[in-house]
Amino acid sequence: QVQLVESGGGSVQSGGSLRLSCVASEFTLDYLDIGWFRQAPGKEREGISCISRNDGSTYYTDSVKGRFTISRDKAKNTVYLRMNNLKPEDTGIYYCATDLLWSCSDTGHFRAEYDYWGQGTQVTVSS
């Protein structure tokens, strides 16, 4: 059983930065691809970034490319999402997720369902 816990959300002004953390328990993140997702108010949850366990390759959706950076710290069993130059449209609940049968390198990068989700962390960006 994989348990994921996100933290690091908060309220910032436009142009500000936050670093989200996704910590895993009961499993080593080295063996998992990890995705970051967000759900904006009134919208469906969308995949925004993921990192591969095999070669550390990463993917970013166009809306966050150049502003967000995903990384992993093996020693801390943590995956981070560094978010710079935040915009009001980045507001939402951010989740990390994984699935033993999913790869960030899969066609389309994300799938509809994942076996393991964190509880989410709120990010609010004001203009």
Backbone as ProteinMPNN parsed JSONL, in Angstrom:
{"seq_chain_A": "QVQLVESGGGSVQSGGSLRLSCVASEFTLDYLDIGWFRQAPGKEREGISCISRNDGSTYYTDSVKGRFTISRDKAKNTVYLRMNNLKPEDTGIYYCATDLLWSCSDTGHFRAEYDYWGQGTQVTVSS", "coords_chain_A": {"N_chain_A": [[0.845, -1.181, 0.0], [0.614, 2.152, -0.938], [1.126, 5.233, 0.496], [0.547, 8.608, 0.099], [1.466, 11.914, 0.839], [0.811, 15.257, 0.543], [2.239, 18.532, 0.849], [2.931, 22.019, 1.526], [1.405, 23.855, 0.188], [-0.343, 27.039, -0.096], [-1.146, 30.543, 0.263], [-0.397, 32.961, -2.082], [0.81, 35.91, -3.756], [0.346, 36.95, -7.161], [3.011, 36.063, -9.273], [4.547, 35.068, -7.279], [6.16, 32.315, -5.477], [6.041, 28.812, -4.719], [6.819, 25.716, -3.099], [5.87, 22.522, -3.481], [5.528, 19.44, -1.736], [5.667, 15.911, -1.972], [5.364, 13.22, -0.118], [6.147, 9.847, 0.413], [4.963, 6.977, 2.097], [5.458, 3.669, 3.317], [6.409, 2.765, 0.936], [9.016, 2.923, -1.484], [9.826, 5.743, -3.291], [11.575, 5.634, -5.397], [10.891, 3.546, -7.015], [8.696, 4.27, -8.391], [6.804, 6.082, -10.792], [5.821, 9.43, -10.54], [3.115, 11.644, -10.475], [1.955, 15.016, -10.716], [-1.013, 16.756, -10.102], [-3.732, 19.007, -10.639], [-6.698, 20.585, -9.454], [-8.715, 22.969, -10.448], [-11.053, 25.444, -9.273], [-14.316, 24.499, -10.071], [-13.515, 23.054, -12.263], [-12.28, 20.138, -14.034], [-10.014, 17.725, -12.692], [-6.606, 17.898, -13.654], [-3.654, 16.589, -15.171], [-0.442, 17.88, -14.589], [2.308, 17.638, -14.399], [4.931, 15.188, -14.447], [7.236, 12.656, -13.319], [9.68, 10.336, -14.244], [10.565, 7.113, -12.969], [12.606, 5.635, -14.024], [14.61, 7.007, -15.661], [14.486, 9.527, -14.747], [13.28, 11.308, -16.379], [11.143, 14.009, -17.337], [7.899, 15.567, -17.557], [5.87, 18.264, -18.621], [2.829, 20.008, -18.651], [1.658, 22.348, -21.099], [0.768, 24.752, -19.928], [2.227, 25.13, -17.601], [4.823, 24.852, -18.223], [8.195, 25.83, -18.095], [7.806, 27.333, -15.846], [7.251, 25.699, -13.67], [8.917, 23.109, -11.844], [9.635, 19.761, -11.551], [10.982, 17.418, -9.28], [12.985, 14.898, -7.601], [13.913, 13.73, -4.389], [15.772, 11.303, -3.351], [16.833, 10.493, -0.901], [15.099, 11.583, 0.922], [12.794, 10.451, 0.192], [10.937, 11.817, -1.367], [9.026, 13.736, -3.655], [9.175, 16.763, -5.362], [7.468, 19.775, -6.333], [8.343, 22.555, -7.708], [7.165, 25.759, -7.956], [7.177, 28.569, -9.782], [6.722, 32.081, -10.543], [3.923, 32.292, -10.206], [0.488, 32.31, -11.196], [-2.86, 33.677, -11.119], [-4.529, 31.787, -12.33], [-3.363, 29.422, -11.634], [-4.423, 28.652, -9.307], [-5.83, 26.241, -7.152], [-6.499, 22.867, -6.012], [-3.825, 20.814, -5.324], [-2.541, 17.697, -6.158], [-0.608, 14.739, -5.63], [0.088, 11.679, -7.292], [0.171, 8.153, -8.04], [0.67, 5.05, -9.773], [1.13, 1.632, -9.968], [1.1, 0.49, -12.455], [1.483, 2.451, -14.28], [3.236, 4.762, -16.363], [5.098, 7.712, -16.623], [6.067, 8.151, -19.108], [4.272, 7.063, -20.803], [2.06, 7.103, -23.641], [0.451, 10.154, -24.027], [0.938, 10.69, -21.404], [-0.568, 10.897, -18.959], [-3.129, 9.133, -17.11], [-6.58, 8.219, -16.692], [-7.315, 7.196, -14.208], [-5.845, 6.533, -11.062], [-4.18, 4.417, -8.754], [-3.263, 5.358, -6.314], [-3.513, 8.21, -4.41], [-2.678, 11.4, -2.99], [-3.894, 13.515, -0.308], [-4.202, 16.08, -1.107], [-3.263, 19.542, -1.5], [-3.904, 22.927, -0.907], [-3.555, 25.586, -3.174], [-3.483, 28.99, -3.553], [-3.589, 31.749, -5.574], [-3.372, 35.12, -5.719], [-4.298, 38.082, -7.498]], "CA_chain_A": [[0.0, 0.0, 0.0], [1.373, 3.388, -1.032], [0.453, 6.404, 1.056], [1.163, 9.846, -0.353], [1.042, 13.088, 1.597], [1.289, 16.511, -0.018], [2.323, 19.699, 1.727], [3.6, 23.151, 0.909], [0.487, 24.808, -0.418], [-0.558, 28.272, 0.643], [-1.662, 31.688, -0.482], [0.658, 33.858, -2.544], [0.422, 36.868, -4.781], [0.794, 36.667, -8.519], [4.45, 36.211, -9.406], [5.216, 34.408, -6.169], [6.633, 30.939, -5.632], [5.791, 27.807, -3.691], [7.353, 24.378, -3.378], [5.04, 21.453, -2.953], [6.207, 18.179, -1.453], [4.876, 14.674, -1.967], [6.129, 12.243, 0.645], [5.55, 8.524, 0.37], [5.242, 6.039, 3.189], [5.205, 2.262, 3.014], [6.939, 2.417, -0.38], [10.107, 3.783, -1.913], [9.455, 6.449, -4.506], [12.502, 5.284, -6.473], [10.289, 2.522, -7.86], [7.422, 4.776, -8.877], [6.608, 7.354, -11.473], [4.945, 10.286, -9.746], [2.487, 12.74, -11.204], [1.291, 16.114, -10.001], [-2.286, 17.105, -10.707], [-4.42, 20.082, -9.938], [-8.11, 20.773, -9.753], [-9.124, 24.353, -10.264], [-12.475, 25.555, -8.919], [-15.261, 24.31, -11.151], [-12.914, 22.354, -13.4], [-11.843, 18.78, -13.795], [-8.609, 17.556, -12.32], [-5.732, 17.745, -14.816], [-2.26, 16.297, -14.932], [0.387, 19.014, -14.974], [3.721, 17.272, -14.472], [5.258, 13.866, -13.911], [8.644, 12.302, -13.362], [9.875, 8.903, -14.446], [11.462, 6.429, -12.042], [13.694, 4.965, -14.732], [15.704, 7.894, -16.055], [14.251, 10.869, -14.221], [12.718, 12.215, -17.378], [10.01, 14.771, -16.818], [6.926, 16.101, -18.508], [5.082, 19.395, -18.129], [1.816, 20.492, -19.56], [2.073, 23.642, -21.651], [0.411, 25.881, -19.076], [3.183, 25.296, -16.501], [6.177, 24.669, -18.738], [9.052, 26.994, -17.906], [7.548, 27.942, -14.532], [7.233, 24.641, -12.657], [9.969, 22.105, -11.955], [9.434, 18.563, -10.74], [12.248, 16.778, -8.943], [12.843, 13.936, -6.513], [15.003, 13.583, -3.43], [15.694, 9.903, -2.958], [17.146, 10.349, 0.517], [13.928, 11.986, 1.708], [11.63, 9.762, -0.362], [10.025, 12.939, -1.627], [9.001, 14.394, -4.962], [8.836, 18.166, -5.207], [7.022, 20.575, -7.46], [8.685, 23.946, -7.494], [6.286, 26.577, -8.784], [7.608, 29.967, -9.843], [5.909, 32.985, -11.356], [2.557, 31.794, -10.103], [-0.57, 33.139, -11.765], [-4.164, 33.36, -10.51], [-5.09, 30.571, -12.922], [-2.744, 28.256, -11.0], [-5.183, 28.364, -8.09], [-6.517, 24.96, -7.133], [-5.984, 21.854, -5.104], [-2.762, 20.068, -5.985], [-2.426, 16.329, -5.702], [0.325, 13.82, -6.267], [-0.523, 10.374, -7.489], [0.975, 7.155, -8.719], [0.033, 3.77, -10.044], [2.199, 0.685, -10.279], [1.016, 0.093, -13.864], [1.526, 3.67, -15.089], [4.521, 5.398, -16.587], [5.068, 9.097, -17.114], [6.447, 8.101, -20.518], [3.175, 6.503, -21.597], [1.418, 8.019, -24.581], [-0.467, 11.038, -23.321], [1.578, 10.938, -20.095], [-1.431, 10.7, -17.796], [-4.271, 8.256, -17.299], [-7.783, 8.722, -16.025], [-7.408, 6.721, -12.829], [-4.622, 6.101, -10.398], [-4.474, 3.646, -7.536], [-2.844, 6.03, -5.086], [-3.579, 9.677, -4.41], [-2.567, 12.101, -1.734], [-5.12, 14.182, 0.115], [-4.244, 17.379, -1.762], [-2.858, 20.746, -0.784], [-4.521, 24.073, -1.575], [-2.731, 26.703, -3.635], [-4.305, 30.141, -3.933], [-2.773, 32.832, -6.108], [-4.177, 36.331, -5.876], [-3.74, 39.036, -8.467]], "C_chain_A": [[0.887, 1.24, 0.0], [0.539, 4.509, -0.43], [1.237, 7.643, 0.663], [0.599, 11.018, 0.446], [1.663, 14.332, 0.965], [1.359, 17.585, 1.064], [2.965, 20.836, 0.942], [2.688, 24.151, 0.236], [0.343, 26.055, 0.445], [-1.137, 29.341, -0.248], [-0.516, 32.623, -0.817], [0.075, 34.857, -3.536], [0.968, 36.441, -6.135], [2.282, 36.985, -8.654], [5.244, 35.52, -8.314], [5.569, 32.963, -6.47], [6.195, 30.082, -4.454], [6.509, 26.527, -4.088], [6.473, 23.35, -2.678], [5.88, 20.199, -2.754], [5.211, 17.036, -1.485], [5.743, 13.611, -1.316], [5.398, 10.912, 0.622], [5.918, 7.729, 1.619], [4.874, 4.641, 2.714], [5.726, 1.857, 1.646], [8.034, 3.408, -0.747], [9.767, 4.422, -3.244], [10.381, 6.157, -5.672], [11.858, 4.319, -7.464], [9.0, 2.981, -8.522], [7.59, 6.012, -9.748], [5.596, 8.155, -10.654], [4.386, 11.402, -10.618], [1.943, 13.788, -10.255], [0.065, 16.534, -10.81], [-2.864, 18.303, -9.965], [-5.879, 20.136, -10.385], [-8.475, 22.199, -9.415], [-10.611, 24.399, -9.925], [-13.372, 25.414, -10.151], [-14.728, 23.572, -12.357], [-12.527, 20.934, -13.022], [-10.368, 18.761, -13.395], [-7.775, 17.283, -13.567], [-4.324, 17.39, -14.375], [-1.403, 17.45, -15.409], [1.862, 18.672, -15.085], [3.899, 15.858, -13.951], [6.749, 13.609, -14.094], [8.782, 10.793, -13.392], [10.841, 8.326, -13.414], [12.705, 5.904, -12.744], [14.882, 5.887, -15.006], [15.51, 9.319, -15.563], [13.692, 11.836, -15.229], [11.432, 12.83, -16.856], [9.097, 15.231, -17.944], [6.185, 17.245, -17.828], [4.011, 19.736, -19.136], [2.164, 21.926, -19.957], [1.841, 24.81, -20.694], [1.406, 26.129, -17.943], [4.631, 25.203, -16.963], [6.971, 25.958, -18.602], [8.867, 27.679, -16.558], [7.617, 26.922, -13.399], [8.376, 23.668, -12.922], [9.666, 20.962, -11.007], [10.786, 17.919, -10.487], [11.996, 15.764, -7.837], [14.106, 13.934, -5.657], [14.908, 12.167, -2.878], [15.916, 9.724, -1.456], [15.943, 10.655, 1.396], [12.652, 11.306, 1.218], [10.521, 10.747, -0.717], [10.156, 13.39, -3.07], [8.501, 15.816, -4.746], [8.251, 18.721, -6.493], [7.301, 22.025, -7.102], [7.882, 24.775, -8.468], [6.715, 28.029, -8.678], [6.658, 30.77, -10.715], [4.444, 32.539, -11.372], [1.553, 32.822, -10.607], [-1.892, 32.78, -11.098], [-4.781, 32.083, -11.07], [-4.414, 29.303, -12.422], [-3.468, 27.86, -9.715], [-5.901, 27.032, -8.203], [-5.971, 24.063, -6.049], [-5.0, 20.995, -5.883], [-2.603, 18.709, -5.322], [-1.211, 15.658, -6.346], [-0.334, 12.449, -6.325], [0.455, 9.436, -8.17], [0.146, 5.897, -8.927], [1.131, 2.827, -10.498], [2.223, 0.306, -11.758], [1.096, 1.284, -14.796], [2.945, 4.174, -15.221], [4.301, 6.805, -17.122], [5.377, 9.159, -18.611], [5.371, 7.507, -21.403], [2.635, 7.556, -22.552], [0.372, 8.848, -23.85], [-0.042, 11.395, -21.918], [0.704, 10.646, -18.877], [-2.563, 9.739, -18.136], [-5.433, 8.773, -16.481], [-7.809, 8.364, -14.55], [-6.036, 6.296, -12.321], [-4.992, 5.366, -9.107], [-4.222, 4.445, -6.268], [-2.808, 7.536, -5.284], [-3.245, 10.21, -3.026], [-3.868, 12.831, -1.44], [-5.274, 15.575, -0.509], [-3.778, 18.51, -0.863], [-3.339, 21.958, -1.594], [-3.475, 25.121, -1.934], [-3.67, 27.814, -4.101], [-3.385, 31.275, -4.354], [-3.684, 34.029, -6.367], [-3.487, 37.319, -6.804], [-3.379, 40.359, -7.807]], "O_chain_A": [[1.793, 1.37, 0.824], [-0.617, 4.705, -0.804], [2.448, 7.715, 0.871], [-0.605, 11.092, 0.693], [2.885, 14.445, 0.863], [0.632, 17.543, 2.055], [3.475, 20.639, -0.161], [3.149, 25.19, -0.239], [0.842, 26.113, 1.569], [-1.564, 29.075, -1.371], [0.244, 33.029, 0.062], [-1.013, 34.662, -4.076], [1.926, 35.674, -6.229], [2.751, 38.033, -8.21], [6.466, 35.398, -8.406], [5.314, 32.454, -7.562], [6.007, 30.573, -3.342], [6.772, 26.287, -5.266], [6.359, 23.325, -1.452], [6.819, 19.935, -3.505], [4.06, 17.182, -1.075], [6.732, 13.159, -1.893], [4.18, 10.856, 0.792], [7.039, 7.808, 2.12], [4.062, 4.477, 1.803], [5.514, 0.72, 1.224], [7.984, 4.579, -0.37], [9.455, 3.73, -4.212], [10.017, 6.403, -6.822], [12.245, 4.284, -8.632], [8.292, 2.185, -9.139], [8.42, 6.877, -9.468], [4.626, 7.599, -10.139], [5.109, 12.02, -11.399], [1.526, 13.483, -9.137], [0.113, 16.649, -12.034], [-2.521, 18.568, -8.813], [-6.232, 19.788, -11.511], [-8.537, 22.586, -8.248], [-11.348, 23.473, -10.265], [-13.202, 26.124, -11.142], [-15.414, 23.472, -13.374], [-12.456, 20.581, -11.845], [-9.597, 19.663, -13.724], [-8.192, 16.521, -14.44], [-3.859, 17.841, -13.328], [-1.605, 17.954, -16.514], [2.598, 19.353, -15.8], [3.123, 15.386, -13.12], [7.422, 14.249, -14.902], [8.098, 10.07, -12.667], [11.816, 8.975, -13.034], [13.75, 5.746, -12.113], [16.014, 5.586, -14.631], [16.277, 10.215, -15.917], [13.631, 13.04, -14.981], [10.729, 12.24, -16.036], [9.48, 15.274, -19.113], [5.908, 17.205, -16.629], [4.263, 19.751, -20.341], [2.877, 22.626, -19.237], [2.634, 25.751, -20.657], [1.432, 27.223, -17.378], [5.554, 25.446, -16.186], [6.49, 27.038, -18.946], [9.683, 28.515, -16.17], [8.006, 27.264, -12.282], [8.756, 23.433, -14.069], [9.467, 21.168, -9.81], [11.637, 17.878, -11.375], [10.937, 15.764, -7.21], [15.216, 14.115, -6.156], [14.059, 11.876, -2.035], [15.259, 8.899, -0.82], [15.777, 10.075, 2.469], [11.567, 11.544, 1.749], [9.346, 10.54, -0.413], [11.251, 13.421, -3.632], [7.523, 16.04, -4.033], [8.499, 18.212, -7.586], [6.592, 22.636, -6.303], [7.911, 24.527, -9.673], [6.627, 28.639, -7.612], [5.898, 30.22, -11.512], [3.824, 32.428, -12.43], [1.742, 34.03, -10.464], [-2.029, 31.68, -10.563], [-5.485, 31.372, -10.352], [-4.857, 28.205, -12.758], [-3.147, 26.837, -9.11], [-6.51, 26.731, -9.23], [-5.097, 24.449, -5.273], [-5.311, 20.509, -6.97], [-2.539, 18.592, -4.098], [-0.839, 15.98, -7.475], [-1.195, 12.115, -5.511], [1.429, 9.862, -8.79], [-0.919, 5.715, -8.338], [1.967, 3.192, -11.325], [3.249, -0.149, -12.264], [0.808, 1.154, -15.986], [3.757, 4.032, -14.306], [3.432, 7.045, -17.96], [4.991, 10.109, -19.293], [5.531, 7.451, -22.622], [2.744, 8.756, -22.297], [-0.483, 8.312, -23.146], [-0.601, 12.306, -21.308], [1.215, 10.185, -17.856], [-2.909, 9.555, -19.303], [-5.268, 9.677, -15.663], [-8.279, 9.152, -13.729], [-5.2, 5.777, -13.061], [-5.998, 5.672, -8.466], [-4.892, 4.234, -5.257], [-2.165, 8.055, -6.197], [-3.497, 9.552, -2.016], [-4.82, 12.774, -2.219], [-6.348, 16.173, -0.444], [-3.885, 18.445, 0.362], [-3.192, 21.997, -2.816], [-2.63, 25.491, -1.118], [-4.541, 27.593, -4.943], [-2.517, 31.706, -3.595], [-4.64, 33.947, -7.138], [-2.26, 37.379, -6.88], [-2.898, 41.272, -8.477]]}, "name": "protein", "num_of_chains": 1, "seq": "QVQLVESGGGSVQSGGSLRLSCVASEFTLDYLDIGWFRQAPGKEREGISCISRNDGSTYYTDSVKGRFTISRDKAKNTVYLRMNNLKPEDTGIYYCATDLLWSCSDTGHFRAEYDYWGQGTQVTVSS"}
